[in-house]
């Protein structure tokens, strides 16, 4: 097949047939590997080996040009940009010019500089069609053309691959360990979890969403087989077997799901709802709303996140200091006085009841 004919096919064919068979054209035969390699050449993605030391992000514009950025860029109508520097509004540097074959969306090209794990250096090569996972740095894995067929993914120091939802990323018979949003982990075959557990949770994030997975590639290890001892078949999805890791919240940002906290409605009054902070637990959270449970009750309530104030559950010391401050005039409730009250509590002083 001529180069011009192969280029035309690479530009116009968005996806190779699922059967993987080669195509026969008047200009000759072409297989998936040839098609993928030519598409990669046309897209012309820069190598991170050639990136400036300051570069942390890479993306392609609608005109095909590739840019390195020193911070995460934002998407405009037809290009990526970062910062507001007068001389260079992108805070970036043009790398290469590339093409936009059918099925290649420049809006999905944003990626961060790969970082090698200091502890284990775990990186996986994932086959684009079969979903097979292989250790990328395995010396035995260097098939010809691998860079055009396999996607290279960086795991964390413990081998966990972050998961943001979608179709199951592994073959159904692959042994894997998954981590739920609530913190619990479970092993099994990838096909043991229905598509709903792998897919994106939509507007509501549930405690049993899969947020990371770790392929089990060691043939000597055996996955845990689901059993009938509990409602979820031993997959870590019900109270009988779910054992979440301890999670703490320091009050920064939004509270995590499944952790007891204190909350109050900003518009609550004594006549309506509870105007004070009270203990609750967020069991699901979306972009705008959250679902709360309350101690000693099966009742669930739904509210807009922006309508609530949140804080970590106070310790006995915090409660005692707050009680001391309530006895003082408003003008005395300063940070310095609060420090004194805390010091008194830690010195052993306690409120004395007057008969």
FENRA-V300530 format. One record per backbone hydrogen bond with DSSP energy under -1.0 kcal/mol. NH is the residue of the N-H (numbers start at 1). CO is the residue of the C=O. If there is no record, write none. Layout:
# FENRA-V300530
NH|CO + NH|CO
This chain:
# FENRA-V300530
6|2 + 7|3 + 8|4 + 9|5 + 10|6 + 11|7 + 12|8 + 13|9 + 20|17 + 23|30 + 25|28 + 28|25 + 30|23 + 35|31 + 36|32 + 37|33 + 38|34 + 39|35 + 40|36 + 41|37 + 42|38 + 43|39 + 44|40 + 50|47 + 51|48 + 55|52 + 56|69 + 57|69 + 58|111 + 59|67 + 61|65 + 62|78 + 64|61 + 66|96 + 67|59 + 68|93 + 69|57 + 70|91 + 74|81 + 76|79 + 81|74 + 91|88 + 93|68 + 95|66 + 98|64 + 99|42 + 102|11 + 104|101 + 108|105 + 109|106 + 111|58 + 113|56 + 124|153 + 125|134 + 126|151 + 127|132 + 128|149 + 131|127 + 134|125 + 136|123 + 138|135 + 141|138 + 146|143 + 148|145 + 150|146 + 151|126 + 153|124 + 155|122 + 156|160 + 159|156 + 161|213 + 163|211 + 174|171 + 176|188 + 177|214 + 178|186 + 179|212 + 180|184 + 181|209 + 182|207 + 183|180 + 186|178 + 188|176 + 190|174 + 191|172 + 192|189 + 193|190 + 197|194 + 199|195 + 205|285 + 209|206 + 210|197 + 211|179 + 212|179 + 213|161 + 214|177 + 216|175 + 221|218 + 233|230 + 241|238 + 242|238 + 258|282 + 261|280 + 262|311 + 263|278 + 264|309 + 266|307 + 268|265 + 269|272 + 272|269 + 278|263 + 280|261 + 281|293 + 283|291 + 285|205 + 286|289 + 290|303 + 291|284 + 292|301 + 293|281 + 297|294 + 301|292 + 303|290 + 305|288 + 307|304 + 308|305 + 309|264 + 311|262 + 319|315 + 320|316 + 321|317 + 322|318 + 323|319 + 324|320 + 325|321 + 326|322 + 327|324 + 328|325 + 332|329 + 333|330 + 334|332 + 338|334 + 339|335 + 340|336 + 341|337 + 342|338 + 343|339 + 344|340 + 345|341 + 346|342 + 347|343 + 348|345 + 349|344
